[in-house]
Amino acid sequence: MNNSNLIKSGPLRIEHPTSVLSILNIVHSKNGSGDKELQKTRLITDERYTNISLWCLWLATLLIGNPIEKLDKFTLRILLNDEVIEIDQDPLGRQAYLADKDGEGEAWVKSMENGSIAVGLFNRSTKEITVRANWKWLGICGKYRIRDVWRQKDMGTFEKAFQAKVPPHGVVLVRMFPE
């Protein structure tokens, strides 16, 4: 993998980005009474996926400050997706780097301890776009099995590149396994 843009991180040298879990509902005191209630996030569904995907690719410390019993089912599914959390907690301790930016599309890449690669295809625009991960940009060659970790679905085997339609402000987060 091309390491020219790689942040020099590792198990004992992890640079932690600040992670404010705005994807979650926020606990606040109603009228200063001390009674806590959840306030809905202003982020749309795709933005919630985008936030947690970036934090996992960047090795952010994932914290929640809300009572778990008050979280909605969608938020719980986000927090309990073991394939996504595995990216954040990979023992290799490498942070993702920006491998390519093409217009409003970005491809962020992270090496994993087991030899797989985590790739986040991000859309910064307000319209659906196709974002591509080209093997040349990733510094790899050969065939890779692609798995969408949010949907927990195998996408097939690809050679030279992988591309996906990404919703506005959204992400397609995949793991690439060498064949």
N, C-alpha and C positions, 0 to 999 in steps of 0.2 A: 504494500500500500504506500502511496506517496505521502511522506511525512513532512513535506516542506511547510505546510500550514498548521501542523499539529501543535497544539498547546502541550508543553512539556509536563504532562501529568503522569501520575502513576500511583500505586497503592499508598505511598508515603508522601506524595506531592500532589494532592488533589486541590485544585483551585475551585472553591465552592462559589457558585453564583448565588446571589440572594434569591430565595424562593418564597414568595408570598403566594400562598395557594388561593388566588383569586378565582380559580375555577370552582371553588366550593362556595357553599352558602356561608355567610358571615354571621357570627354570633354577636349580637349587640344588646345593650340594656335598653329596654323600652322606657322612654321618658325618665330615665335616671332612677327607676324604681328598683333596679337590681334584678328584675325578671328578665331572663334571657330568651330571645327568640331568633330564629334564623331569617336572614334577609336574603332574597334571591340574588344571584350574581347577575351582572349586566352582560356577561359574555354569552354569545350564541354557542350552540352545541359544538360547532367546528372549532371555535376559538378555545373552548375548554380542552378539546383534544390537542390542539396546537400547543397550548401552554404546558401541559403535562409532558408532551413529547419532547419539547425543548429542554425542560428541566431534566428529564431522564437522559437525554443525549449529553447534557452538560454536567451530569453527576451532581445535581443539586440535592441538598438534604431535603427530603420530602417530609413535611410536618403538617399535621392538621390540628387545628385548635378548636374544633367543633365537637359537640357531643355526637358520637357515631350513631347513636340511636335516633338522632333527629335528621340524619342525612337522607336525601331522596335516593331512589333505586339507581338512577343514572350515575350519580356521584359515587355511590358504593361500587358500581361496576367498573368505573374508572380506577378507583383506588385498589380494587382487588384483581386487576388484570395482571396475572403473574408474569406474562411474557413482556409486558411493558416495564414492570418493576425490575425484571431481570436485567434490562438494558441499563437502568440507573445503578443497580448494585453489582455490576460485573466486577469481579476481583482484579481484573487487569488495571482498572482505575484510569482508563483513558477517556478524555473528553472528546466530544465531536469537534470537527472543524468544518468550515464552509468549503466544500469541494468545488461548487459551481453556483454561479448566480447568472440567470438568463432572464432579463426583464424583471418580472415580478415573481419568478420561480427561483427557489433555492434548494440545493441538495447538501445536507449536513451528514457527515460520515463519522462513524466511531468504530474502531477496532475492538473486538471482543476476545476474551481469554481463550475461548474454544476454537478460534480461527474464523468465526463468522464475522459479519460486518453488519452493523445497524445503520440504516440510512433513513433519514427523514426528508421527504419531498414536501416542501412548504410553498404555499401560495399566499403572497402578500397583497394580492389584488382583491377587488370586489366582484370579480367574475371568475367562473370556473376556467382553469387553464390546464394544459398538459405539462407536467414537469418530468424531466428526464435525468436519469443517472447513467452516465456514460462510463464504461469500464476504464477508458483512457484517463478520464478525470480522477477516477478512484485509484489509479495506479495498479489495476488488476487485469487479469486476462482469464479466459476459460469460461466454463459453464457454472452458473450459480442457481441453486434452488431459492426462490423468493417466497417469503412468508409474510403476509400482512398481520402484524401483531395486534392491532386493535380489533380486527375482525376475526383473528385467530383462524386464518384461512390460507392454505397454500395457493400461490398464484401461478406456479409453473416453474419451468427451468428456462433460463435466459442466457444468451451469450452476447457480449459486446455492449449491451445497454438494457435498461428497464425504464419504462415510462408509465405514468399513471395520470388520470384526470384527477385533479385536486380541487375541491370546492373552495369558494371564496374564504379567505382567512383560515384555510384548513390545512390538513396534513395527511399524507399517506406514510405511515411508519412501518418499515419492513426490516426483516433480518434476511441476510444473504448468506447461504451456506454453500461452500465450494463443493462441486460434484466430482 
